[in-house]
Amino acid sequence: MQPTSIAFAQGAFLVEVEPDFRDVRPADFVVHISLLEDGGNVLRPLVKGDGDRVVIHAPSEPLAWNSAIHYLRKRFGGLSGPMQPWHPHHLRWGQPVVIEG
């Protein structure tokens, strides 16, 4: 699945669903989510309070996608714009966004 940018009420996000290639495999697919800023040129990864990246695991690509959308709606409000393929121009990594709870 191609990385996709999605706008929610409280921010725009990059959702990346990909096969989980780690040796220890809790699921077949993994989702990484980052807050997009500066027109999509700055990525701020979502992390938990302990500093680990927020990662969603699922047994299929569609379930991983749906789980990511559900997570973002719950945390950041309803959809407020279209979902579109993400194409970075001058990508920079920003400070992580700490998600509590």
C-alpha positions in Angstrom: 0.0 0.0 0.0 1.3 3.4 -0.9 1.9 5.9 1.9 -1.2 8.1 2.3 -1.8 11.5 3.8 -5.1 11.9 5.6 -6.5 15.1 7.2 -8.4 14.8 10.5 -10.0 17.5 12.7 -6.8 18.0 14.7 -4.1 17.4 12.2 -2.9 15.8 9.0 -1.2 12.4 9.2 0.9 10.1 7.1 -0.2 6.5 7.3 2.2 3.8 6.1 1.0 0.2 5.9 3.7 -2.4 5.1 4.5 -6.0 5.6 6.1 -6.8 8.9 9.6 -8.1 8.0 10.9 -8.5 11.6 12.1 -11.9 12.8 9.6 -11.9 15.7 6.3 -11.4 14.0 3.2 -10.6 16.0 1.3 -9.8 12.8 1.7 -9.9 9.1 1.3 -6.1 8.6 2.4 -3.1 10.5 1.3 0.6 10.4 3.5 3.6 11.2 1.8 7.0 11.7 3.4 10.4 11.6 1.9 13.9 12.0 2.5 16.0 8.8 3.5 19.6 9.2 4.7 22.3 6.8 2.7 21.2 3.8 3.7 17.5 4.4 7.4 18.3 4.4 8.0 17.7 8.1 7.2 14.3 9.6 6.7 14.0 13.3 6.4 10.3 14.3 3.8 9.4 16.9 5.4 7.9 20.0 4.1 6.5 23.3 5.0 8.0 26.7 8.0 5.6 26.9 9.4 6.9 23.7 8.5 3.8 21.6 6.9 4.5 18.2 3.1 4.0 18.0 2.8 0.9 15.8 -0.4 -0.9 14.8 -0.2 -4.6 14.0 -2.8 -6.6 11.9 -3.1 -9.9 10.1 -4.0 -8.3 6.8 -3.4 -5.0 4.9 -7.1 -3.9 4.9 -7.4 -4.6 8.6 -4.2 -2.7 9.3 -5.5 0.3 7.3 -8.9 0.2 9.0 -7.3 0.0 12.5 -5.1 3.0 11.7 -8.1 5.1 10.6 -10.1 4.1 13.7 -7.1 5.0 15.9 -6.7 8.4 14.3 -10.4 9.2 14.4 -10.5 8.3 18.1 -7.5 10.4 18.9 -7.8 13.3 16.5 -11.4 13.7 15.5 -13.3 13.0 12.3 -12.0 13.1 8.8 -11.7 16.7 7.5 -10.2 16.2 4.0 -9.4 13.7 1.3 -7.1 10.7 1.6 -4.4 11.0 -1.0 -1.1 9.4 -2.0 1.8 11.1 -0.2 4.8 12.3 -2.2 7.4 14.1 -0.2 9.3 17.0 -1.6 11.9 18.1 0.8 11.3 15.7 3.7 12.6 16.6 7.2 12.0 14.7 10.4 10.6 16.8 13.2 10.4 16.1 17.0 8.2 13.1 17.9 4.7 13.7 19.1 4.1 12.0 22.4 0.7 10.3 22.7 -0.5 9.7 26.2 -2.5 6.7 27.2 
